[in-house]
């Protein structure tokens, strides 16, 4: 092996170190900052976690309203399967939809930038940063609603283990959902640098309104009869 090849090999070995993970994180953060991806990911995190929480609230309230006290297991088992399936669907939908949409927008942005600068930008640092941003935003978009949903239905998952009864699980899941909505409001308030409590109250109100509408619909349709 020649001396230049030795130097290249040593350089590659030097780059393979425990600091690689930290370097990867730093590169990812730089890419997000360059493309304003932090703001986009933060917005998707709050928005999609909010959607996931309200979706689960609707499912759980629907199950609680229609459950048969004499034989609650049938409705509960169907609800649990629907809740888990919905969580998975939201993760897949959020990731794939966001990645495709974000990639398309970023590719167009890079192409227009290249035309304006009369050069090929497809392999530029900015283009690579946009690809990183698209992947990160897609991951956040997929995990946020699914994560919120799985947190909320955790009490329901304890029922098959016989750790709590069905009705306790329902009420615990509803309480957990309201708490999560309130915490999301606090997060939004902190991001906006305005009243955290005001934002918390607004997101909590959305959950309360959802619950009221569910009960009104059940009365109109006699679903709980």
C-alpha positions as CSV (number, residue, x, y, z in Angstrom):
1,X,0.0,0.0,0.0
2,X,1.4,3.4,-1.0
3,X,1.9,6.2,1.4
4,X,-1.1,8.3,0.2
5,X,-3.3,5.2,0.6
6,X,-1.9,4.7,4.1
7,X,-2.8,8.3,4.9
8,X,-6.4,7.8,3.5
9,X,-6.9,4.6,5.5
10,X,-5.7,6.3,8.7
11,X,-8.0,9.2,8.0
12,X,-11.0,6.8,7.6
13,X,-10.1,5.0,10.8
14,X,-9.8,8.3,12.7
15,X,-13.3,9.3,11.6
16,X,-14.7,6.0,13.0
17,X,-14.9,6.9,16.7
18,X,-17.4,7.1,19.6
19,X,-17.7,10.8,18.6
20,X,-19.4,9.8,15.4
21,X,-22.8,9.8,17.0
22,X,-22.3,13.3,18.4
23,X,-21.0,14.4,15.0
24,X,-24.1,13.0,13.3
25,X,-26.4,14.9,15.7
26,X,-24.4,18.1,15.2
27,X,-24.6,17.7,11.4
28,X,-28.3,17.0,11.6
29,X,-28.9,20.1,13.7
30,X,-26.9,22.2,11.3
31,X,-28.9,20.9,8.4
32,X,-32.2,21.7,10.3
33,X,-31.0,25.2,11.1
34,X,-29.9,25.9,7.5
35,X,-33.3,24.9,6.1
36,X,-35.4,26.2,9.0
37,X,-36.3,22.6,9.8
38,X,-36.4,23.1,13.5
39,X,-39.4,25.3,13.3
40,X,-41.2,22.9,10.9
41,X,-40.5,19.9,13.1
42,X,-41.6,21.7,16.2
43,X,-44.8,22.8,14.5
44,X,-45.5,19.2,13.3
45,X,-44.7,17.8,16.7
46,X,-47.4,19.9,18.4
47,X,-50.0,19.8,15.6
48,X,-49.8,16.0,15.0
49,X,-49.6,15.1,18.7
50,X,-52.7,17.3,19.2
51,X,-54.4,15.4,16.3
52,X,-53.4,12.0,17.8
53,X,-54.7,12.9,21.2
54,X,-58.1,14.1,20.0
55,X,-58.5,11.1,17.7
56,X,-57.9,8.8,20.7
57,X,-60.3,10.8,22.8
58,X,-63.0,10.3,20.2
59,X,-62.4,6.6,20.0
60,X,-62.3,6.1,23.8
61,X,-65.5,8.2,24.4
62,X,-67.2,6.3,21.6
63,X,-66.3,3.0,23.3
64,X,-67.4,4.3,26.8
65,X,-70.7,5.5,25.5
66,X,-71.6,2.3,23.5
67,X,-70.2,-0.3,25.9
68,X,-72.6,-2.9,27.2
69,X,-72.3,-3.1,31.1
70,X,-73.5,-6.7,30.9
71,X,-70.9,-7.7,28.4
72,X,-68.2,-5.0,28.2
73,X,-65.5,-7.2,26.8
74,X,-66.7,-7.3,23.2
75,X,-66.8,-3.5,22.7
76,X,-63.6,-3.1,24.7
77,X,-61.6,-5.6,22.7
78,X,-62.8,-4.0,19.4
79,X,-61.9,-0.6,20.8
80,X,-58.4,-1.6,21.9
81,X,-57.7,-3.2,18.5
82,X,-59.0,-0.1,16.7
83,X,-57.0,2.2,18.9
84,X,-53.7,0.4,18.3
85,X,-54.5,0.1,14.6
86,X,-55.2,3.8,14.4
87,X,-51.9,4.6,16.1
88,X,-50.0,2.5,13.6
89,X,-51.9,4.0,10.7
90,X,-51.2,7.5,11.9
91,X,-47.5,6.7,12.2
92,X,-47.3,5.3,8.7
93,X,-49.5,8.0,7.2
94,X,-47.6,10.8,9.0
95,X,-44.2,9.6,8.0
96,X,-44.9,8.7,4.4
97,X,-47.1,11.6,3.6
98,X,-44.8,14.1,5.2
99,X,-41.7,12.7,3.6
100,X,-43.2,12.7,0.1
101,X,-44.7,16.2,0.5
102,X,-41.6,17.7,2.2
103,X,-39.2,16.1,-0.3
104,X,-41.2,17.4,-3.3
105,X,-41.2,20.9,-1.9
106,X,-37.5,20.8,-1.1
107,X,-36.5,19.4,-4.4
108,X,-38.5,22.1,-6.1
109,X,-36.8,24.7,-3.9
110,X,-33.3,23.4,-4.8
111,X,-34.1,23.2,-8.5
112,X,-35.4,26.8,-8.5
113,X,-32.4,28.0,-6.6
114,X,-30.1,26.3,-9.1
115,X,-31.9,27.9,-12.0
116,X,-31.5,31.3,-10.4
117,X,-27.8,30.7,-9.8
118,X,-27.3,29.0,-13.2
119,X,-25.7,26.0,-11.6
120,X,-26.5,22.4,-10.6
121,X,-27.5,22.5,-6.9
122,X,-28.6,18.8,-6.6
123,X,-25.4,17.8,-4.7
124,X,-24.8,21.0,-2.9
125,X,-24.6,21.3,0.9
126,X,-28.0,22.9,0.9
127,X,-29.5,20.1,-1.1
128,X,-28.1,17.5,1.3
129,X,-29.4,19.6,4.2
130,X,-32.9,19.6,2.7
131,X,-32.8,15.8,2.4
132,X,-31.9,15.5,6.1
133,X,-34.7,17.9,7.0
134,X,-37.2,16.0,5.0
135,X,-36.3,12.8,6.8
136,X,-36.3,14.4,10.3
137,X,-39.6,16.2,9.7
138,X,-41.2,12.9,8.4
139,X,-40.0,11.0,11.5
140,X,-41.5,13.7,13.8
141,X,-44.7,13.8,11.8
142,X,-45.1,10.0,12.1
143,X,-44.1,9.6,15.8
144,X,-45.9,12.6,17.2
145,X,-49.5,11.4,16.7
146,X,-48.7,7.7,17.2
147,X,-46.7,8.5,20.4
148,X,-49.5,10.6,21.8
149,X,-52.1,7.9,21.0
150,X,-50.0,5.1,22.6
151,X,-49.5,7.2,25.7
152,X,-53.3,7.7,26.0
153,X,-54.3,4.1,25.5
154,X,-51.7,2.8,28.0
155,X,-54.4,2.2,30.7
156,X,-56.4,0.2,28.2
157,X,-53.4,-2.1,27.6
158,X,-53.4,-2.9,31.3
159,X,-56.8,-4.4,31.2
160,X,-55.8,-7.7,29.4
161,X,-53.1,-8.0,32.1
162,X,-55.8,-7.7,34.7
163,X,-54.1,-4.9,36.4
164,X,-57.1,-2.6,36.3
165,X,-60.8,-3.0,35.3
166,X,-62.3,-1.8,32.0
167,X,-64.1,1.3,33.4
168,X,-61.1,2.5,35.4
169,X,-59.0,2.1,32.2
170,X,-61.5,4.2,30.2
171,X,-61.5,7.0,32.8
172,X,-57.8,6.9,33.2
173,X,-57.2,7.2,29.4
174,X,-59.6,10.2,29.2
175,X,-57.8,11.9,32.1
176,X,-54.4,11.1,30.5
177,X,-55.7,12.6,27.2
178,X,-56.8,15.8,28.9
179,X,-53.4,16.1,30.7
180,X,-51.5,15.6,27.5
181,X,-53.6,18.2,25.7
182,X,-52.9,20.6,28.5
183,X,-49.1,19.9,28.4
184,X,-49.2,20.5,24.6
185,X,-50.7,23.8,25.3
186,X,-48.0,24.7,27.8
187,X,-45.4,23.7,25.1
188,X,-47.1,25.9,22.5
189,X,-47.2,28.8,25.0
190,X,-43.5,28.4,25.7
191,X,-42.7,28.4,22.0
192,X,-44.8,31.5,21.4
193,X,-43.3,33.2,24.5
194,X,-46.8,34.1,25.6
195,X,-49.0,32.9,28.4
196,X,-48.4,29.1,28.8
197,X,-51.5,28.8,31.0
198,X,-53.6,30.5,28.3
199,X,-52.5,28.1,25.7
200,X,-52.9,25.1,28.1
201,X,-56.5,26.2,28.7
202,X,-57.2,26.5,25.0
203,X,-55.9,23.0,24.2
204,X,-57.7,21.6,27.2
205,X,-60.9,23.3,26.0
206,X,-60.6,21.6,22.6
207,X,-60.7,18.2,24.5
208,X,-63.7,19.3,26.5
209,X,-65.5,20.5,23.4
210,X,-64.8,17.2,21.7
211,X,-66.2,15.3,24.7
212,X,-69.4,17.4,24.7
213,X,-69.9,16.9,21.0
214,X,-69.5,13.2,21.3
215,X,-72.2,13.0,24.0
216,X,-74.5,15.2,21.9
217,X,-74.0,13.0,18.9
218,X,-74.7,9.9,21.1
219,X,-78.0,11.4,22.2
220,X,-79.0,12.4,18.7
221,X,-78.2,8.9,17.3
222,X,-79.2,7.0,20.5
223,X,-75.8,5.3,20.2
224,X,-75.6,4.8,23.9
225,X,-79.2,3.5,24.3
